[in-house]
Amino acid sequence: MTITTIKDFPRKVKEVENFWIPMSDGVKLAARMWLPKDAEKTPVPALLEYLPYRKRDGTIVRDALTHPYFAGHGYASVRVDMRGNGDSDGLMLDEYTKQEQDDALEVIAWLARQSWCTGKVGMFGISWGGFNALQVAARKPPALKAIITICSTDDRYEDDVHYKGGTVLNEMHGWAATMLAYSSRPPDPKIVGNKWRKMWMNRLEHEPFLLIDWLKHPHRDAYWKHGSVCEDFAAIEAPTLVVGGWNDAYSNAVPRLMKGLRTTRKAIIGPWAHKYPHFAVPEPRIGFLQESLRWWDQWLKGSSTGVSRDPDYRYYVMESYKPGSFPERINGRWLGDSFWGFGHVDTKKWVLNASGIGPTPQEEKALTISSKQTTGADGGEYCIIWLGPEFPGDQAKDDADSLTFDTPALVTDVDIVGQPAIELEFAVDKPVASVAVRLNDVWPTGEVTRITYHLQNLCMRESRESPQLLVPGHRYKMKIKLDDIAWRVPKGHKIRVAISTTYFPMMWPAPEPVTLTVYTGKSLLHLPLRKDQAGEAPLSWKGAEAAEPAKLKELKAPWNKREKTVDEKTGEMKIEIVDDFGEYEIKPHGMVIYAAGRENYSILPDDPLSARMDTHWTEERHRGTWHTRTETYGRLTATKTHWIVWGKIEAFEGKKKVFEKEFNEQIERKMQ
C-alpha cells in the first residue's frame, strides 16, 4: 500500500523552524513547530513529540510526514529536543530520568499558556517518545488530556533492550553504542551560533557510555522501576491509545497496558517492526494519521468521533510466511475483540512428550541438551529498527542444536492469538543457566519460521528482584510466557517447540556451558487458539496518508548487510552487521549528514567466555567550511565473574582530532 501525499489541508500551515522553550533552571530547549496560520485568531490544541533524536536532522524524514499533517487539521504540532541533544542547552546523563520528565512538565505547561493554544495538550511518540508519553502522563500535568504511545513499554526491565527474562541482551550494548554515537553529534551553528563548539565539547566531556550503568543494575531494582508505569497503572488518567507491532520488540506491553490502565484505552497491533504505522514495514500500512486525528479530536476538541465504540483490541492475524531476510508484506486479516487471551480464545494444554507434542502425557523421559555456543545465529535482531536483514532467518539450523517437540501435521488452519507459554520441568548442571524457548512453524517443505519466543534466566524463575542460584541436579518447574502474537498456522504445517541453552548473538551466554534436562510427559505447552466467529468480517482501514516528504538530496546510497562466517579449524563463528545510512543533503538548510553503524560478534562453539561484541559508529555533519565527525567504539567481553567494558569517543573538526576519551570498566556478573 503506497502512502498518499496530502498537500492541501483544511487549514493552511506555517512552520516555525526553531524557537526556544525556557526551563526554570535557565536551560532553553530547542523546538520546531507546525501550526495553522490562523491559530492566533482561532487557537488550537498542541501536540508534543519530545525526543533526544534531533529535530534538525535526526528525525527530519518522519517529522515531515507527520507533524504538518496534524497542523493542517487544526493542531500545533511541536517537536522538542531534550536537554543535551540537538540544539538544546544542558546535558543528558541517562535515559528516562526525573529531569527529563520535569522538563516535559514545563514544556506542556508552556505550550498550554501560548496565545495560539486552547490550553489542551496531547503527547505522542514511538519508542523513546512512546515511553515518555506514558511516564509524563503518570505525572498528571493538568493540560495533558490524551496520549498516543507507539512501540513502547510499561516495564523498563522486563521489556526493553536490557534484560529479557533476566538474560543479558546484546541489544543493551547495541543501543548504548547507538546513543554514544547520537549524543556525540554537535549542535548546529546556524541555530546556536558561535557557542556551538563550547556546547559540543561540554557534551562530549560529560557523555556517558550507558552500557556501564545498565550492567551495574542486573536485577529489577529501583533504577528500573523508575519510569516503569506498571508500578502504578492508575497514575495515568489521560485517555491512551496503545499501538504496537508483532515484529517489534515491545508487543508484550500492549496487552499489559490494556489490562492495567484504569483510564479509557484502546489498542492497535499490526504486523509491523519498530515503525510508525503510516509508513511501517512490513506492510500493510494503515491510515494511522487519520486514526490519530480521531483520537485527538475526541479528547482535545470534544468532537464525537466514535473512538469509544471501537473494539478494545484491533489486531492483525499474520498468515504464515517463509523465513527470509526481510518480508516486505505479510498477508493476513484485521480483527477486533473486546478481550485478549480469552473471550473468543481458548487456551489448549498440550504435553511435550518424547515422541512429540500430544494431547495426553506419555511415559516420563529425561531428555538433555547442551547447545553449541553458536546456536542462535539465525535469531535476527532483538528490536528490528534499521530493517534489511534483521528479521529472524530459517530456524532449522538453530533447531538442530536444540530439543524440539513437534505436533503432527495440522488437519485444519489454526489461529494462535494471545500469549503462549511453556511449562518446563527441568534440571541443570550449573548454578547459572538460561534458555531460549521458541514456538515455530514447520513447513511441509522443511523451512522453519519463528512464530514467537522468549529468553529466560532460570535463576529468575521466581523473582526478577531477588534471583537465586540453581542447585545442580535439582528438579524445578517454571512457566515461561512467550511473546504475545497473532499468527495463523496453515493445515499441513507442524507446530514446534524448540529449547536451547544458548541463543547468540541475541542473548549473552551463561558463564559456563550448561546441560539442561527436560522431563517429558511432565512439561507442557499452553497454546491460545482463537475460534472463528460466525459472520465475522475483517476490519478495514483508510489508506495511509502523510504530508509531503522532507526535501533531501541523496549523495551516497544507503546499504546494509548481515554476514556469518565460521572458521573451519576452530569453529569460531563471526557475525558482521553493517548499517550504512548513506549521505544526504538536507535541502532547506544545507546540512550534509552521514552515518554508519557496525556490530561484530564472535564466539567459539564450546567456550562461552570467548563471546565478544564490538561496535563502531561514524556520525558526520558538514555545511560549507563547518565539518564535524565523531567515531565511537564499544567492546564487551566477560570472564566468569566480571563484565569487561571498553569504549571510546573521537571527535574531529575537518581532519583534526579535537577530543578523545575512553571508558574502561569491570563490573561484577551477578547470576547472568
C-alpha positions as CSV (number, residue, x, y, z in Angstrom):
1,M,0.0,0.0,0.0
2,T,1.5,3.3,-1.0
3,I,1.3,6.4,1.1
4,T,-1.0,9.2,-0.3
5,T,0.8,12.5,-0.1
6,I,-1.5,15.3,1.1
7,K,-0.6,18.8,0.0
8,D,-3.8,20.8,0.7
9,F,-5.2,20.7,4.3
10,P,-8.3,22.1,5.8
11,R,-6.2,24.8,7.5
12,K,-3.1,26.4,5.9
13,V,0.1,25.5,7.7
14,K,3.1,27.6,8.7
15,E,6.4,26.2,10.1
16,V,8.4,27.8,12.9
17,E,11.8,26.2,12.2
18,N,13.3,26.9,15.6
19,F,12.1,28.6,18.8
20,W,13.1,28.3,22.4
21,I,11.2,27.0,25.4
22,P,12.7,28.2,28.7
23,M,13.1,25.9,31.7
24,S,13.0,27.1,35.3
25,D,16.8,26.5,35.8
26,G,17.7,28.7,32.8
27,V,18.2,25.9,30.2
28,K,16.5,26.5,26.9
29,L,15.1,23.7,24.9
30,A,15.1,23.9,21.1
31,A,11.7,23.3,19.4
32,R,10.2,23.1,15.9
33,M,6.5,23.7,15.3
34,W,3.9,23.4,12.6
35,L,0.6,25.1,13.2
36,P,-2.3,26.6,11.4
37,K,-1.6,30.1,10.0
38,D,-4.7,31.4,11.7
39,A,-4.0,29.9,15.1
40,E,-3.6,33.3,16.8
41,K,-7.2,34.1,15.8
42,T,-8.5,30.6,16.3
43,P,-6.4,28.8,18.9
44,V,-5.8,25.1,18.6
45,P,-4.7,22.2,20.9
46,A,-1.0,21.4,20.9
47,L,0.6,18.0,20.2
48,L,4.0,17.3,21.7
49,E,6.7,14.8,20.5
50,Y,9.7,15.0,22.8
51,L,12.9,13.2,21.9
52,P,16.7,13.1,22.1
53,Y,17.0,12.3,18.4
54,R,17.5,15.9,16.9
55,K,14.6,17.6,15.1
56,R,17.1,19.3,12.8
57,D,18.5,16.2,11.1
58,G,17.8,13.0,13.1
59,T,14.0,12.7,12.7
60,I,13.5,15.1,9.8
61,V,12.2,12.4,7.5
62,R,9.4,11.1,9.7
63,D,8.7,14.6,11.1
64,A,7.9,15.9,7.7
65,L,5.4,13.2,7.1
66,T,3.6,13.6,10.4
67,H,3.7,17.0,12.0
68,P,2.4,19.2,9.1
69,Y,-0.5,16.7,8.7
70,F,-1.6,17.3,12.2
71,A,-1.2,21.0,11.9
72,G,-3.2,21.1,8.7
73,H,-6.1,19.5,10.7
74,G,-6.1,22.1,13.4
75,Y,-3.2,21.4,15.8
76,A,0.0,23.0,16.8
77,S,2.4,20.0,16.3
78,V,5.6,20.5,18.2
79,R,8.9,18.6,18.1
80,V,11.2,19.4,21.1
81,D,14.8,18.3,21.5
82,M,15.5,17.1,25.1
83,R,18.2,18.9,27.0
84,G,21.7,18.0,25.9
85,N,20.5,16.9,22.4
86,G,20.2,18.6,19.1
87,D,20.3,22.4,19.6
88,S,19.0,22.3,23.2
89,D,21.1,23.5,26.2
90,G,22.2,21.3,29.0
91,L,23.4,17.7,29.4
92,M,21.7,14.3,29.2
93,L,23.2,11.7,31.5
94,D,20.8,8.8,31.1
95,E,17.5,7.9,29.6
96,Y,14.1,8.4,31.2
97,T,15.4,10.5,34.1
98,K,13.3,12.6,36.5
99,Q,15.0,15.6,34.9
100,E,13.7,14.5,31.5
101,Q,10.1,14.2,32.9
102,D,10.4,17.5,34.8
103,D,11.4,19.3,31.6
104,A,8.4,17.7,29.8
105,L,6.0,19.0,32.5
106,E,7.4,22.5,32.0
107,V,7.1,22.2,28.2
108,I,3.5,21.1,28.4
109,A,2.6,24.0,30.8
110,W,4.4,26.4,28.5
111,L,2.5,25.2,25.4
112,A,-0.8,25.4,27.2
113,R,-0.1,29.1,28.1
114,Q,0.5,30.3,24.5
115,S,-2.0,32.5,22.8
116,W,-2.3,30.1,19.8
117,C,-3.2,27.2,22.1
118,T,-6.5,26.3,23.6
119,G,-4.8,25.1,26.8
120,K,-5.2,21.4,25.9
121,V,-2.2,19.3,25.0
122,G,-1.7,15.8,23.6
123,M,1.6,13.8,23.7
124,F,2.7,11.1,21.3
125,G,5.7,9.2,20.1
126,I,7.3,6.0,19.1
127,S,9.9,4.1,21.2
128,W,11.6,6.8,23.5
129,G,8.7,9.2,22.7
130,G,6.2,6.4,23.5
131,F,8.0,5.7,26.7
132,N,8.0,9.2,27.9
133,A,4.4,9.8,26.8
134,L,3.4,7.1,29.4
135,Q,5.9,8.4,32.0
136,V,4.8,12.0,31.7
137,A,1.1,11.1,31.7
138,A,1.8,9.3,35.0
139,R,3.0,12.7,36.4
140,K,-0.5,14.1,35.7
141,P,0.3,17.5,34.1
142,P,-3.1,19.3,34.1
143,A,-3.0,20.3,30.5
144,L,-2.2,16.8,29.2
145,K,-5.6,15.5,28.0
146,A,-4.7,12.4,25.9
147,I,-1.7,10.4,24.7
148,I,-0.7,8.0,21.9
149,T,2.1,5.6,22.7
150,I,3.7,3.5,20.0
151,C,6.2,0.7,20.3
152,S,6.8,1.4,24.0
153,T,6.8,-0.4,27.3
154,D,5.3,-0.2,30.8
155,D,8.2,-2.2,32.3
156,R,11.8,-0.9,31.6
157,Y,13.4,-4.1,33.0
158,E,11.3,-6.8,31.5
159,D,10.6,-5.4,28.1
160,D,13.3,-3.0,26.9
161,V,16.7,-3.5,25.3
162,H,18.4,-4.7,28.5
163,Y,17.3,-7.9,30.3
164,K,14.7,-10.0,28.5
165,G,13.6,-12.6,31.1
166,G,16.6,-11.5,33.1
167,T,19.0,-12.5,30.4
168,V,21.6,-10.1,29.1
169,L,20.6,-8.9,25.7
170,N,23.4,-7.8,23.3
171,E,20.9,-5.2,22.2
172,M,21.8,-3.5,25.5
173,H,25.3,-2.9,24.2
174,G,24.0,-2.2,20.7
175,W,21.6,0.6,21.9
176,A,24.2,2.0,24.3
177,A,26.6,2.3,21.3
178,T,23.9,3.9,19.2
179,M,23.3,6.5,21.9
180,L,27.0,7.1,22.4
181,A,27.1,8.0,18.7
182,Y,23.9,10.0,18.7
183,S,24.8,12.1,21.7
184,S,28.3,12.8,20.3
185,R,26.8,15.0,17.5
186,P,27.2,18.7,17.8
187,P,24.5,21.4,17.7
188,D,24.0,23.4,14.5
189,P,25.9,26.7,14.3
190,K,23.1,28.1,12.2
191,I,20.8,27.7,15.3
192,V,23.0,28.2,18.3
193,G,25.7,30.5,16.8
194,N,29.3,30.6,17.8
195,K,28.8,28.8,21.1
196,W,28.2,25.6,19.2
197,R,31.8,24.3,19.8
198,K,31.7,25.0,23.6
199,M,28.3,23.2,23.8
200,W,29.8,20.3,21.9
201,M,32.9,19.9,24.0
202,N,30.8,20.1,27.2
203,R,28.5,17.3,25.9
204,L,31.4,15.1,24.9
205,E,33.2,15.7,28.2
206,H,30.2,14.5,30.2
207,E,28.7,11.9,27.8
208,P,28.2,8.5,29.4
209,F,28.6,5.1,27.9
210,L,25.2,3.9,29.2
211,L,26.1,0.2,29.0
212,I,28.2,0.6,32.1
213,D,25.3,1.8,34.3
214,W,22.9,-0.7,32.8
215,L,25.2,-3.6,33.6
216,K,25.5,-2.3,37.2
217,H,21.8,-2.9,37.7
218,P,21.4,-6.6,36.6
219,H,18.2,-7.1,38.6
220,R,14.9,-5.3,38.7
221,D,15.8,-2.7,41.3
222,A,14.7,0.9,41.9
223,Y,16.7,2.0,38.9
224,W,14.4,0.1,36.5
225,K,11.2,0.7,38.5
226,H,11.6,4.4,37.9
227,G,9.9,5.1,34.7
228,S,8.1,1.8,34.6
229,V,4.5,2.8,34.7
230,C,3.4,-0.8,35.6
231,E,4.4,0.2,39.1
232,D,1.2,2.3,39.3
233,F,-1.0,2.0,36.3
234,A,-3.7,4.1,38.0
235,A,-1.4,7.1,37.9
236,I,-2.2,7.5,34.2
237,E,-5.5,9.3,33.8
238,A,-5.2,10.6,30.2
239,P,-7.0,8.5,27.6
240,T,-4.4,6.3,26.0
241,L,-4.1,4.8,22.5
242,V,-1.6,2.0,22.7
243,V,0.0,1.0,19.3
244,G,2.4,-1.9,18.6
245,G,3.7,-4.3,16.0
246,W,4.1,-8.1,16.1
247,N,7.6,-7.7,14.7
248,D,8.5,-5.0,17.2
249,A,10.3,-5.9,20.5
250,Y,7.6,-4.2,22.6
251,S,4.5,-6.0,21.6
252,N,4.1,-7.6,25.0
253,A,3.4,-4.2,26.6
254,V,0.2,-3.7,24.6
255,P,-2.0,-6.2,26.4
256,R,-0.3,-5.5,29.7
257,L,-1.2,-1.8,29.4
258,M,-4.7,-2.6,28.2
259,K,-5.2,-4.8,31.3
260,G,-3.5,-2.5,33.8
261,L,-4.7,1.0,32.8
262,R,-7.7,2.3,34.6
263,T,-8.4,5.1,32.1
264,T,-10.0,5.0,28.7
265,R,-7.7,2.9,26.5
266,K,-7.6,1.2,23.1
267,A,-5.1,-0.9,21.3
268,I,-3.9,-1.3,17.7
269,I,-1.4,-4.1,16.8
270,G,-0.2,-4.6,13.2
271,P,2.4,-6.8,11.6
272,W,5.0,-4.0,11.8
273,A,8.5,-3.7,13.0
274,H,9.7,-0.7,15.0
275,K,8.0,2.0,12.8
276,Y,5.1,4.4,12.7
277,P,2.1,2.6,11.2
278,H,1.5,5.0,8.3
279,F,5.0,4.2,6.8
280,A,5.6,1.0,8.6
281,V,7.1,-2.2,7.3
282,P,6.2,-5.0,6.7
283,E,3.0,-3.8,5.0
284,P,0.1,-3.5,5.1
285,R,0.2,0.1,6.4
286,I,-2.9,1.8,7.7
287,G,-4.3,5.4,7.8
288,F,-2.7,6.0,11.1
289,L,-2.7,9.7,11.0
290,Q,-6.4,9.7,10.3
291,E,-6.9,7.4,13.2
292,S,-4.7,9.6,15.4
293,L,-6.9,12.6,14.5
294,R,-10.0,10.6,15.6
295,W,-8.3,10.2,19.0
296,W,-7.1,13.8,19.3
297,D,-10.4,15.3,18.0
298,Q,-12.3,13.3,20.6
299,W,-10.2,14.1,23.7
300,L,-8.7,17.5,22.8
301,K,-11.5,19.1,20.8
302,G,-14.6,17.4,22.3
303,S,-15.7,16.1,18.9
304,S,-17.7,12.9,18.8
305,T,-15.6,10.7,16.7
306,G,-16.7,7.3,17.9
307,V,-13.4,6.1,19.3
308,S,-15.0,4.9,22.5
309,R,-17.1,2.4,20.4
310,D,-14.0,0.9,18.7
311,P,-13.1,-2.6,19.7
312,D,-10.7,-2.6,22.6
313,Y,-8.2,-4.6,20.5
314,R,-7.8,-4.1,16.8
315,Y,-5.1,-6.5,15.7
316,Y,-3.7,-8.2,12.6
317,V,-3.5,-12.0,12.4
318,M,-0.5,-12.8,10.3
319,E,-0.5,-15.5,7.7
320,S,2.5,-17.8,7.9
321,Y,5.3,-16.7,5.7
322,K,8.6,-18.5,4.8
323,P,11.6,-17.2,6.7
324,G,13.8,-14.7,4.9
325,S,15.9,-11.7,5.4
326,F,13.0,-9.2,5.0
327,P,9.3,-9.8,4.3
328,E,8.1,-6.6,2.6
329,R,4.5,-7.6,3.2
330,I,2.8,-10.1,5.4
331,N,-0.6,-11.3,4.4
332,G,-3.3,-11.6,7.0
333,R,-6.5,-10.1,8.3
334,W,-7.6,-7.4,10.8
335,L,-9.9,-8.5,13.6
336,G,-11.5,-6.7,16.5
337,D,-12.0,-8.2,20.0
338,S,-13.1,-6.9,23.4
339,F,-10.6,-9.1,25.3
340,W,-7.1,-10.5,24.9
341,G,-6.4,-14.2,25.5
342,F,-9.9,-15.1,26.4
343,G,-13.4,-14.5,25.1
344,H,-13.0,-15.9,21.6
345,V,-9.8,-17.6,22.6
346,D,-9.4,-20.9,24.4
347,T,-6.0,-21.9,25.8
348,K,-5.3,-25.6,25.0
349,K,-2.9,-27.5,27.2
350,W,-0.7,-29.9,25.2
351,V,2.1,-32.2,26.5
352,L,5.7,-32.2,25.5
353,N,6.3,-36.0,25.1
354,A,9.5,-37.7,23.9
355,S,7.6,-38.6,20.7
356,G,6.4,-35.0,20.2
357,I,3.5,-32.7,21.2
358,G,0.3,-34.6,22.1
359,P,-2.9,-34.2,24.0
360,T,-2.1,-36.7,26.8
361,P,1.1,-37.4,28.7
362,Q,3.2,-40.4,27.8
363,E,5.9,-42.1,29.9
364,E,8.2,-39.6,31.5
365,K,11.7,-39.4,30.0
366,A,14.7,-37.2,30.7
367,L,16.0,-35.5,27.6
368,T,19.2,-33.4,27.7
369,I,20.6,-30.6,25.6
370,S,23.8,-28.7,25.8
371,S,23.7,-26.4,22.8
372,K,26.7,-25.1,21.0
373,Q,27.5,-21.5,21.8
374,T,26.9,-20.7,18.2
375,T,23.2,-21.6,18.4
376,G,21.1,-18.6,17.6
377,A,22.9,-17.3,14.6
378,D,19.6,-17.1,12.7
379,G,17.7,-15.4,15.5
380,G,17.7,-12.0,13.9
381,E,17.7,-8.7,15.8
382,Y,16.0,-8.2,19.1
383,C,14.5,-4.9,18.0
384,I,14.0,-4.6,14.3
385,I,14.8,-0.9,13.7
386,W,17.1,-0.5,10.7
387,L,15.4,-3.3,8.7
388,G,17.3,-5.0,6.0
389,P,18.5,-8.5,7.2
390,E,17.2,-8.0,10.8
391,F,14.3,-10.5,10.7
392,P,14.8,-14.0,12.0
393,G,16.0,-16.5,9.4
394,D,15.2,-20.1,8.9
395,Q,15.2,-21.7,12.3
396,A,16.1,-25.2,11.1
397,K,19.9,-24.9,11.9
398,D,19.2,-23.5,15.4
399,D,16.6,-26.1,16.0
400,A,19.1,-28.9,15.1
401,D,21.1,-27.9,18.2
402,S,18.0,-27.7,20.4
403,L,15.5,-30.0,22.0
404,T,12.5,-30.0,19.6
405,F,8.9,-31.2,20.0
406,D,6.6,-31.2,17.0
407,T,2.8,-31.7,16.6
408,P,1.5,-34.0,13.9
409,A,0.7,-32.1,10.6
410,L,-2.3,-29.9,11.3
411,V,-5.6,-31.0,9.7
412,T,-7.0,-27.5,9.8
413,D,-5.8,-24.0,10.0
414,V,-5.0,-22.8,13.5
415,D,-5.0,-19.2,14.8
416,I,-2.7,-18.6,17.7
417,V,-3.9,-15.4,19.3
418,G,-2.6,-14.4,22.8
419,Q,0.4,-15.4,24.9
420,P,1.7,-19.0,24.5
421,A,3.6,-20.4,27.4
422,I,5.9,-23.4,28.1
423,E,5.7,-25.1,31.4
424,L,9.0,-26.8,31.9
425,E,10.0,-29.4,34.4
426,F,13.8,-29.3,34.3
427,A,17.2,-29.6,35.9
428,V,20.6,-28.1,35.0
429,D,24.2,-29.0,35.9
430,K,25.4,-25.4,36.6
431,P,24.3,-22.8,39.1
432,V,23.6,-20.1,36.4
433,A,21.7,-21.1,33.3
434,S,19.4,-19.5,30.7
435,V,17.2,-20.9,28.0
436,A,15.8,-19.7,24.7
437,V,12.3,-21.1,24.0
438,R,10.8,-20.8,20.5
439,L,7.4,-21.6,19.1
440,N,8.0,-22.4,15.4
441,D,6.0,-23.0,12.3
442,V,7.4,-26.0,10.4
443,W,6.6,-26.0,6.7
444,P,6.0,-29.2,4.7
445,T,9.0,-28.3,2.6
446,G,11.3,-28.1,5.6
447,E,11.7,-24.4,6.3
448,V,11.1,-23.3,9.9
449,T,9.6,-19.9,10.7
450,R,9.8,-18.5,14.2
451,I,6.3,-17.6,15.4
452,T,7.3,-16.2,18.8
453,Y,9.9,-16.8,21.5
454,H,11.2,-15.9,24.9
455,L,14.6,-15.8,26.7
456,Q,14.7,-16.8,30.4
457,N,17.4,-16.6,33.0
458,L,16.5,-19.7,35.1
459,C,18.0,-18.1,38.2
460,M,15.0,-15.7,38.0
461,R,12.4,-18.4,37.9
462,E,10.7,-16.9,41.0
463,S,11.8,-13.2,41.1
464,R,13.4,-10.6,38.9
465,E,14.3,-8.6,42.0
466,S,15.9,-11.4,44.0
467,P,17.3,-14.2,41.8
468,Q,18.6,-17.4,43.3
469,L,21.4,-19.7,42.1
470,L,20.3,-23.0,40.8
471,V,21.1,-26.2,42.6
472,P,22.7,-28.6,40.0
473,G,20.7,-31.7,39.5
474,H,17.7,-30.4,41.4
475,R,14.3,-30.6,39.6
476,Y,12.5,-27.4,39.1
477,K,9.2,-26.3,37.5
478,M,8.7,-23.0,35.7
479,K,6.1,-21.5,33.4
480,I,7.8,-19.4,30.7
481,K,5.5,-17.0,28.9
482,L,6.4,-16.3,25.3
483,D,5.8,-13.0,23.5
484,D,2.2,-12.2,22.6
485,I,1.3,-13.0,19.0
486,A,-1.4,-13.4,16.4
487,W,-0.4,-16.0,13.8
488,R,-2.3,-18.4,11.5
489,V,-0.6,-21.8,11.1
490,P,-2.0,-23.5,7.9
491,K,-3.1,-27.0,7.7
492,G,-0.3,-29.4,6.7
493,H,2.2,-27.5,8.8
494,K,3.5,-28.5,12.2
495,I,3.9,-26.5,15.4
496,R,7.2,-26.9,17.1
497,V,8.6,-26.1,20.5
498,A,12.4,-25.6,20.4
499,I,14.5,-25.2,23.5
500,S,18.2,-24.3,23.6
501,T,20.7,-23.4,26.3
502,T,22.2,-20.6,24.1
503,Y,20.9,-18.1,21.6
504,F,23.9,-16.0,20.5
505,P,24.2,-13.2,19.4
506,M,20.9,-12.1,20.8
507,M,21.5,-13.4,24.3
508,W,24.8,-13.3,26.1
509,P,25.8,-16.9,27.1
510,A,26.0,-18.1,30.7
511,P,29.4,-18.2,32.3
512,E,29.8,-22.0,31.7
513,P,28.4,-24.5,29.2
514,V,25.1,-25.7,30.5
515,T,23.4,-29.1,30.1
516,L,19.7,-28.8,30.5
517,T,17.4,-31.8,31.3
518,V,13.8,-31.5,30.3
519,Y,11.3,-34.1,31.7
520,T,8.9,-35.0,29.0
521,G,5.4,-36.2,29.8
522,K,5.5,-33.5,32.6
523,S,6.4,-30.4,30.5
524,L,3.5,-28.6,28.8
525,L,2.6,-26.2,26.0
526,H,-0.2,-23.7,26.7
527,L,-1.4,-22.5,23.3
528,P,-4.1,-19.8,23.0
529,L,-6.3,-20.7,20.0
530,R,-8.9,-18.3,18.6
531,K,-12.2,-19.7,17.3
532,D,-13.6,-18.4,14.1
533,Q,-16.8,-16.4,14.7
534,A,-19.8,-16.9,12.5
535,G,-20.4,-14.0,10.3
536,E,-17.3,-12.2,11.4
537,A,-15.9,-9.8,8.8
538,P,-12.3,-8.5,8.9
539,L,-11.8,-4.9,9.9
540,S,-10.8,-2.3,7.3
541,W,-8.8,0.9,7.5
542,K,-8.4,4.0,5.5
543,G,-5.3,4.1,3.3
544,A,-2.1,5.6,4.7
545,E,-1.8,9.4,4.2
546,A,1.1,11.7,5.1
547,A,2.3,15.2,4.4
548,E,4.9,15.9,1.8
549,P,8.3,14.1,2.3
550,A,11.4,16.0,3.5
551,K,13.5,17.6,0.8
552,L,16.7,15.6,0.7
553,K,19.4,15.1,-1.9
554,E,21.0,11.7,-1.8
555,L,24.8,11.9,-2.2
556,K,25.6,8.3,-1.3
557,A,23.1,5.4,-1.3
558,P,22.4,3.5,2.0
559,W,23.2,-0.2,2.3
560,N,23.3,-2.9,4.9
561,K,24.5,-6.5,5.4
562,R,24.5,-9.3,8.0
563,E,27.2,-11.8,7.2
564,K,28.1,-15.0,9.1
565,T,31.4,-16.8,8.7
566,V,32.7,-19.9,10.5
567,D,36.4,-20.8,10.9
568,E,37.0,-24.3,9.5
569,K,39.7,-25.1,12.1
570,T,38.4,-23.6,15.3
571,G,34.7,-23.5,14.6
572,E,34.7,-19.8,15.7
573,M,31.6,-18.0,14.4
574,K,31.7,-14.4,13.4
575,I,28.8,-12.2,12.5
576,E,29.3,-8.9,10.9
577,I,26.4,-6.4,10.7
578,V,26.7,-3.1,8.8
579,D,24.0,-0.4,8.6
580,D,25.3,2.4,6.3
581,F,22.6,5.0,6.3
582,G,24.0,6.9,3.3
583,E,24.9,10.5,2.8
584,Y,22.2,13.2,2.3
585,E,22.0,17.0,2.0
586,I,19.0,18.4,3.8
587,K,17.9,20.9,1.2
588,P,16.1,23.5,3.4
589,H,19.2,24.3,5.5
590,G,22.1,22.7,3.6
591,M,23.4,20.4,6.2
592,V,25.0,17.3,4.9
593,I,24.7,14.2,7.1
594,Y,26.3,10.8,7.0
595,A,26.0,7.9,9.5
596,A,27.1,4.2,9.7
597,G,26.7,1.7,12.5
598,R,28.7,-1.5,12.7
599,E,28.4,-4.5,15.0
600,N,30.7,-7.5,15.1
601,Y,30.2,-10.7,17.2
602,S,32.4,-13.7,17.7
603,I,32.2,-16.9,19.8
604,L,33.8,-20.4,19.8
605,P,31.3,-23.3,19.8
606,D,32.4,-24.7,23.1
607,D,33.6,-21.6,25.1
608,P,31.0,-19.1,26.4
609,L,33.9,-16.9,27.7
610,S,35.1,-16.4,24.2
611,A,32.0,-14.3,23.4
612,R,32.8,-10.8,22.2
613,M,30.8,-7.9,20.8
614,D,32.4,-4.8,19.1
615,T,30.6,-1.7,17.9
616,H,31.8,1.2,15.8
617,W,29.7,4.2,14.7
618,T,30.5,7.1,12.4
619,E,28.5,10.3,12.6
620,E,29.4,13.2,10.2
621,R,27.9,16.7,9.7
622,H,29.0,19.5,7.5
623,R,28.0,22.6,5.7
624,G,30.4,24.9,3.9
625,T,33.6,25.2,6.0
626,W,31.9,23.7,9.1
627,H,32.8,19.9,9.2
628,T,32.5,17.6,12.2
629,R,32.8,13.9,12.6
630,T,32.7,11.5,15.6
631,E,33.9,7.9,15.7
632,T,32.5,6.0,18.7
633,Y,33.6,2.5,19.7
634,G,32.5,-0.1,22.2
635,R,33.6,-3.6,23.2
636,L,32.0,-6.1,25.6
637,T,33.7,-9.3,26.8
638,A,33.3,-11.3,30.0
639,T,35.1,-13.5,32.5
640,K,33.3,-16.0,34.6
641,T,32.9,-13.3,37.3
642,H,33.0,-9.9,35.6
643,W,31.9,-7.9,32.5
644,I,34.7,-6.1,30.8
645,V,33.5,-2.9,29.1
646,W,35.6,-0.7,26.9
647,G,34.5,2.3,24.8
648,K,35.9,5.4,23.1
649,I,34.8,8.7,21.6
650,E,36.9,10.5,19.0
651,A,35.7,13.9,17.7
652,F,37.1,15.7,14.6
653,E,36.8,19.1,13.1
654,G,37.8,18.6,9.5
655,K,40.7,16.2,9.7
656,K,41.9,17.4,13.1
657,K,41.1,15.4,16.2
658,V,39.8,17.8,18.8
659,F,38.6,15.4,21.5
660,E,39.1,11.8,22.7
661,K,38.2,9.9,25.8
662,E,38.0,6.2,26.8
663,F,35.8,4.1,29.1
664,N,37.2,1.2,30.9
665,E,35.2,-0.7,33.5
666,Q,35.0,-4.1,35.1
667,I,31.5,-4.9,36.6
668,E,30.6,-7.9,38.6
669,R,28.4,-10.6,37.0
670,K,25.5,-11.4,39.3
671,M,23.8,-14.6,38.2
672,Q,23.9,-13.8,34.5
